[in-house]
């Protein structure tokens, strides 16, 4: 297990407040990267997958309603359909970065290269700060017992105790928020 192993209990899940609304009445966001991280963690504890939780923490940026964002991120949870490949929190954060800072012209080689560099920068930050030196679900969850097969596991107190996923969601959203703020400063 890595340094972000969850210590949540069933009480923690039940006491998790509803996902906070961090926008004012004009729709302008005032969320810090840390608040986005807490929002992603809260969404995960509501039962959303890791990818969904991170994507849902940026509604003001994406303009996606909750249902659309949840459907968009639904394939990426559990390391892509519970195959334990790329961490869903990483996938969710990269969707956010692509939405905000990505390219849309297939001939724009410089923009493509700049965005791919941004993706690698995100991955390096995530690897360093997660303590697992990986972006792969199976490596981040190394040593965490899991049920065989592709079905999602029930969200129980034991589920939250044995895995670092809520913290990884928070971390991915926080790093994405930091990168967005850095891009705004340029």
GUDRENRO-504469 format. One record per residue (C-alpha): residue number from 1; residue in one letter; x, y, z. Coordinates in pm, whole numbers, plus 50000, padded with zeros to 5 digits. Example, Ala and Ser with C-alpha at 12.3 -4.5 7.8 and 13.67 -1.06 7.14 Angstrom:
<sites>
1|a|51230|49550|50780;
2|s|51367|49894|50714;
</sites>
This chain:
<sites>
1|x|50000|50000|50000;
2|x|50122|50354|49935;
3|x|50123|50661|50156;
4|x|49768|50766|50066;
5|x|49586|50462|50205;
6|x|49238|50563|50309;
7|x|49137|50559|50674;
8|x|48768|50619|50601;
9|x|48503|50433|50796;
10|x|48136|50379|50733;
11|x|48075|50671|50968;
12|x|48304|50884|50751;
13|x|48094|50793|50447;
14|x|47769|50873|50622;
15|x|47908|51196|50764;
16|x|48045|51310|50429;
17|x|47866|51635|50356;
18|x|47690|51682|50028;
19|x|47918|51803|49755;
20|x|47964|52174|49821;
21|x|47851|52436|49572;
22|x|48154|52656|49530;
23|x|48005|52898|49280;
24|x|47848|53231|49351;
25|x|47514|53340|49205;
26|x|47682|53466|48885;
27|x|47828|53121|48820;
28|x|48185|53238|48868;
29|x|48399|52982|49042;
30|x|48598|53064|49351;
31|x|48735|52716|49407;
32|x|49094|52666|49504;
33|x|49277|52352|49392;
34|x|49238|52214|49746;
35|x|48862|52276|49736;
36|x|48840|52097|49403;
37|x|49025|51807|49563;
38|x|48779|51793|49851;
39|x|48492|51811|49604;
40|x|48631|51515|49406;
41|x|48678|51317|49728;
42|x|48319|51390|49830;
43|x|48186|51278|49492;
44|x|48386|50954|49520;
45|x|48243|50891|49864;
46|x|47894|50942|49721;
47|x|47960|50639|49500;
48|x|48089|50792|49178;
49|x|48393|50629|49019;
50|x|48733|50791|49050;
51|x|48718|50934|48697;
52|x|48365|51066|48745;
53|x|48453|51221|49081;
54|x|48742|51423|48940;
55|x|48553|51534|48629;
56|x|48254|51635|48844;
57|x|48477|51864|49053;
58|x|48509|52106|48758;
59|x|48150|52185|48651;
60|x|48218|52556|48615;
61|x|48504|52487|48377;
62|x|48346|52214|48164;
63|x|47992|52349|48162;
64|x|47874|51988|48183;
65|x|47573|51906|48394;
66|x|47623|51634|48654;
67|x|47457|51360|48449;
68|x|47656|51433|48132;
69|x|47986|51454|48322;
70|x|47908|51130|48504;
71|x|47830|50949|48179;
72|x|48144|51087|48011;
73|x|48365|50962|48296;
74|x|48183|50634|48352;
75|x|48409|50416|48136;
76|x|48731|50518|48308;
77|x|48668|50414|48669;
78|x|48865|50130|48823;
79|x|49149|50181|48580;
80|x|48915|50167|48277;
81|x|48624|49939|48344;
82|x|48794|49785|48647;
83|x|49084|49650|48440;
84|x|49324|49834|48674;
85|x|49500|50013|48390;
86|x|49544|50395|48400;
87|x|49402|50526|48728;
88|x|49055|50670|48674;
89|x|49140|50978|48881;
90|x|49425|51047|48638;
91|x|49192|50994|48341;
92|x|48935|51233|48490;
93|x|49197|51500|48552;
94|x|49334|51464|48199;
95|x|48982|51505|48059;
96|x|48957|51832|48251;
97|x|49297|51953|48128;
98|x|49208|51858|47773;
99|x|48878|52041|47796;
100|x|49040|52357|47931;
101|x|49382|52358|47766;
102|x|49375|52098|47491;
103|x|49389|52145|47116;
104|x|49116|52096|46858;
105|x|49297|52148|46528;
106|x|49445|51817|46409;
107|x|49707|52007|46209;
108|x|49826|52221|46504;
109|x|50144|52026|46578;
110|x|50280|52282|46826;
111|x|49954|52284|47023;
112|x|49946|51904|47023;
113|x|50306|51884|47143;
114|x|50241|52144|47414;
115|x|49938|51952|47538;
116|x|50120|51618|47539;
117|x|50395|51786|47745;
118|x|50123|51906|47986;
119|x|49991|51548|48016;
120|x|50342|51422|48097;
121|x|50383|51703|48352;
122|x|50057|51604|48521;
123|x|50167|51239|48530;
124|x|50504|51330|48682;
125|x|50340|51541|48953;
126|x|50087|51269|49030;
127|x|50355|51000|49049;
128|x|50566|51209|49284;
129|x|50288|51319|49516;
130|x|50092|50993|49530;
131|x|50381|50805|49683;
132|x|50317|50517|49444;
133|x|50542|50640|49162;
134|x|50277|50528|48914;
135|x|49963|50630|48729;
136|x|49845|50269|48698;
137|x|49556|50161|48916;
138|x|49699|49811|48978;
139|x|50028|49959|49101;
140|x|49863|50229|49312;
141|x|49646|49957|49467;
142|x|49931|49710|49503;
143|x|49867|49496|49808;
144|x|49499|49591|49825;
145|x|49285|49276|49810;
146|x|49015|49286|49546;
147|x|48747|49061|49410;
148|x|48817|48889|49081;
149|x|48620|48976|48773;
150|x|48509|49306|48636;
151|x|48218|49391|48860;
152|x|48242|49698|49083;
153|x|48282|49623|49451;
154|x|48020|49733|49702;
155|x|48109|50058|49877;
156|x|48139|49942|50236;
157|x|48349|50061|50527;
158|x|48599|49783|50443;
159|x|48616|49908|50083;
160|x|48717|50257|50197;
161|x|48956|50132|50464;
162|x|49161|49921|50225;
163|x|49217|50160|49935;
164|x|49359|50509|49876;
165|x|49108|50603|49606;
166|x|48937|50896|49783;
167|x|49275|51059|49844;
168|x|49391|50985|49489;
169|x|49078|51157|49355;
170|x|49152|51458|49572;
171|x|49514|51462|49461;
172|x|49432|51438|49089;
173|x|49176|51720|49110;
174|x|49413|51934|49313;
175|x|49699|51891|49065;
176|x|49467|51967|48772;
177|x|49346|52278|48957;
178|x|49704|52389|49018;
179|x|49794|52341|48652;
180|x|49490|52538|48541;
181|x|49582|52822|48778;
182|x|49940|52818|48647;
183|x|49811|52838|48289;
184|x|49592|53137|48386;
185|x|49897|53313|48527;
186|x|50083|53291|48194;
</sites>
